[in-house]
Amino acid sequence: MRQRYLDLDERTDDLKKTVAKLPGGFAAFREVYEISWIFHENGLEGVVLTYPEIKSAVDNKIISDVSLLPTYQYIKNQKACVDLVREKADSKRFNVTIGFLKELHGKLVASAEDVGVYRKDIPIHRTYFHEIAQPAKIHASLQKVLEYMKTRQDKDMHAIELAANVHHRFMRVFPFSDYSGVIGRLIANFLMMRAGYLPVIIHASDRQRYYEALRGPERDFRHFVAEAMENSLENARRFYFGVEAGDDYRRVAT
């Protein structure tokens, strides 16, 4: 795995140099990359969105179809979480706390009464099917995950390894009935961005493989995340060359 991480380091550096040549530089690339992130993020949760829907919400465009308002608002909420995580990733001294997790949760849930409320049961029918903590153990287990993240982030551990381990452990806690997966992936990408990497986008087509990887040991999940990062970098490279060739942003973004 060490050599695989080094290869990803080199590919990340090469991509940054390449993207800098785009009109608008990295900022223009990041906008489309984050639309792709939101697109596939929802796909993992079984929600199908289109490029125009995401783009309209991100750009704060007024929509005429009131039936789309809930979807529009949810996309805006997701983008707000992405922006907040990126902002915190720029601060080297910031440590993720339970309060911060609840702040992210508060941006996603529809009811103020549900903000930061731990789940009170173990769902029988749910998207994820790996083992999760008993409700009474959620708080203590979550604290252990955050302590692990805090103490290991400055150690000799590659950012991809740390992000994968933290996400795997967070998902075994699964603190909230809704949006635990979304928040878990945001925290993993917080670690990636703070270390200077692109966020890892897990493709919607890999949804089943992702669920299966969460059931396995951390070692196997690290391999899955490394592969997802490789795919993210390759898709980003194709985006650049697609734009160079005059392709539609919408096609190369997803």
C-alpha positions in Angstrom: 0.0 0.0 0.0 2.9 2.4 0.7 3.9 2.4 -3.0 0.2 2.9 -4.0 0.0 5.9 -1.7 3.2 7.4 -3.2 1.8 6.9 -6.7 -1.4 8.8 -5.6 0.8 11.6 -4.3 2.5 11.9 -7.6 -0.7 11.8 -9.6 -2.2 14.5 -7.3 0.7 16.8 -7.8 0.6 16.3 -11.5 -3.2 17.0 -11.6 -2.7 20.3 -9.6 -0.1 21.5 -12.1 -2.4 20.5 -15.0 -5.6 22.1 -13.6 -3.7 25.4 -13.0 -3.7 25.8 -16.8 -7.5 25.8 -17.0 -9.3 29.1 -17.6 -10.1 30.2 -14.1 -7.5 27.8 -12.6 -8.3 25.6 -9.7 -11.4 27.5 -8.6 -13.1 26.7 -11.9 -12.1 23.0 -11.7 -13.2 22.8 -8.0 -16.7 24.1 -8.8 -17.3 21.3 -11.3 -15.6 18.7 -9.1 -17.9 19.5 -6.2 -21.0 19.2 -8.4 -19.7 15.8 -9.3 -19.1 15.1 -5.6 -22.7 16.0 -4.7 -24.1 14.0 -7.7 -22.3 10.8 -6.7 -22.9 11.5 -2.9 -26.6 11.4 -3.5 -26.3 8.4 -5.8 -24.7 6.5 -2.9 -27.8 7.2 -0.8 -30.1 6.2 -3.7 -31.1 9.7 -4.7 -30.9 10.5 -8.4 -30.1 14.1 -9.3 -29.2 15.8 -12.5 -26.5 18.2 -13.4 -28.9 21.1 -14.0 -30.6 20.5 -10.6 -27.3 20.6 -8.7 -26.0 23.5 -10.8 -29.1 25.6 -10.3 -29.0 25.1 -6.5 -25.3 25.8 -6.2 -25.7 29.0 -8.2 -28.7 30.1 -6.2 -30.9 30.3 -9.3 -34.6 30.9 -8.8 -36.7 27.9 -9.8 -40.3 28.1 -11.1 -41.4 24.6 -10.3 -42.3 24.6 -6.5 -42.3 20.8 -6.4 -38.5 21.0 -6.8 -38.0 23.2 -3.8 -37.2 20.4 -1.2 -34.6 19.0 -3.6 -33.2 22.4 -4.3 -32.9 23.2 -0.6 -31.3 19.9 0.2 -28.6 20.4 -2.5 -27.9 23.9 -1.1 -27.6 22.4 2.4 -25.1 19.8 1.1 -23.1 22.5 -0.6 -23.1 24.5 2.7 -21.6 21.4 4.4 -18.9 21.0 1.7 -18.0 24.7 2.1 -17.8 24.4 5.9 -15.7 21.3 5.8 -13.3 22.9 3.2 -13.1 26.0 5.4 -12.2 24.0 8.5 -9.7 21.9 6.5 -7.8 25.1 5.7 -7.3 25.6 9.5 -4.5 23.3 10.6 -5.4 23.7 14.3 -9.1 22.7 13.9 -10.1 19.4 15.4 -13.4 17.7 14.6 -15.6 17.6 17.7 -19.0 16.1 18.4 -20.3 19.6 18.4 -19.0 20.0 14.8 -20.6 16.8 13.7 -23.9 18.0 15.1 -23.4 21.3 13.3 -23.1 19.4 10.0 -26.1 17.3 10.9 -28.1 20.5 11.7 -27.5 21.7 8.1 -28.9 18.6 6.6 -32.0 17.6 8.7 -35.4 19.2 8.0 -36.5 19.6 11.6 -34.7 21.6 14.3 -35.9 19.0 16.8 -33.8 16.3 15.1 -30.5 18.3 15.1 -27.7 16.3 16.7 -30.1 13.6 18.1 -28.5 10.2 18.3 -30.5 7.3 16.9 -32.4 5.4 19.5 -32.6 2.0 17.7 -30.9 -0.3 15.3 -32.8 0.0 12.0 -33.8 -3.3 10.4 -34.4 -2.1 6.9 -31.8 0.4 5.9 -29.3 1.1 3.1 -26.3 0.1 5.1 -26.0 -3.4 6.4 -22.8 -3.5 8.4 -22.8 -3.9 12.2 -23.3 -0.7 14.1 -23.1 0.4 17.8 -25.9 -0.1 20.2 -27.6 3.2 20.9 -26.4 3.4 24.5 -22.8 3.2 23.3 -23.0 5.8 20.5 -21.6 8.8 22.4 -18.6 6.9 23.9 -17.8 5.2 20.6 -18.0 8.5 18.7 -15.6 10.1 21.2 -13.1 7.2 20.6 -13.3 7.8 16.8 -12.6 11.5 17.2 -9.8 10.9 19.7 -8.2 8.4 17.2 -8.5 11.0 14.5 -6.9 13.7 16.6 -4.0 11.7 17.9 -3.1 10.0 14.6 -3.4 12.9 12.2 0.1 14.1 12.9 1.7 10.7 13.1 3.4 8.7 10.3 0.1 7.7 8.6 -0.8 8.6 5.1 -3.9 10.8 4.8 -5.7 8.3 2.7 -5.1 5.6 5.3 -6.2 7.8 8.1 -9.3 9.0 6.2 -10.3 5.4 5.4 -9.8 4.2 8.9 -11.8 7.1 10.4 -14.6 6.7 8.0 -14.8 2.9 8.6 -14.9 3.5 12.4 -17.4 6.3 12.2 -19.7 4.2 10.1 -19.5 1.4 12.7 -20.9 4.0 15.2 -23.5 5.4 12.8 -24.6 8.0 15.3 -27.6 9.5 13.5 -30.7 7.9 12.0 -30.3 10.1 9.0 -27.3 11.4 7.2 -24.6 9.4 9.1 -23.2 8.3 5.8 -23.1 11.8 4.3 -21.4 13.1 7.4 -19.0 10.2 7.6 -17.8 10.9 4.1 -17.6 14.6 4.8 -15.2 13.9 7.7 -13.1 11.6 5.6 -12.8 14.3 3.0 -12.0 16.9 5.6 -8.9 14.8 6.4 -8.1 14.5 2.7 -8.4 18.2 1.9 -6.5 19.3 5.0 -3.6 17.1 3.8 -3.7 18.8 0.4 -5.6 16.1 -1.6 -8.8 16.2 -3.6 -11.9 14.9 -1.9 -12.4 11.2 -2.6 -15.5 10.8 -4.7 -17.0 7.3 -4.4 -18.8 6.7 -7.7 -22.5 5.9 -7.5 -21.9 2.9 -9.7 -19.7 1.5 -6.8 -22.5 1.8 -4.3 -22.8 -1.9 -3.6 -19.1 -2.4 -3.4 -18.9 0.5 -0.9 -21.5 -1.2 1.3 -19.7 -4.5 1.1 -16.4 -2.8 1.9 -17.8 -1.3 5.1 -18.7 -4.8 6.2 -15.1 -5.9 5.9 -12.0 -5.1 7.9 -10.2 -1.7 7.8 -7.4 -3.1 5.7 -9.8 -4.0 2.9 -11.6 -0.7 3.2 -8.4 1.1 2.8 -7.9 -0.6 -0.5 -11.4 0.4 -1.6 -10.7 4.1 -0.7 -7.4 4.1 -2.5 -9.1 2.7 -5.6 -11.8 5.4 -5.3 -9.1 8.0 -5.1 -7.4 6.6 -8.2 -10.8 6.8 -10.0 -11.3 10.4 -8.8 -7.9 11.5 -10.1 -8.5 9.7 -13.4 -12.0 11.3 -13.8 -10.4 14.7 -13.0 -7.8 14.2 -15.6 -10.4 13.2 -18.2 -12.3 16.4 -17.2 -9.3 18.5 -18.0 -8.7 16.9 -21.4 -12.4 16.9 -22.1 -12.6 20.7 -21.5 -9.5 21.1 -23.6 -11.3 19.2 -26.4 -14.4 21.4 -26.1 -16.7 18.8 -24.4 -19.7 19.8 -22.4 -19.0 20.4 -18.7 -22.1 18.5 -17.8 -20.9 15.4 -19.5 -17.4 15.4 -18.0 -18.6 16.4 -14.5 -20.5 13.2 -13.8 
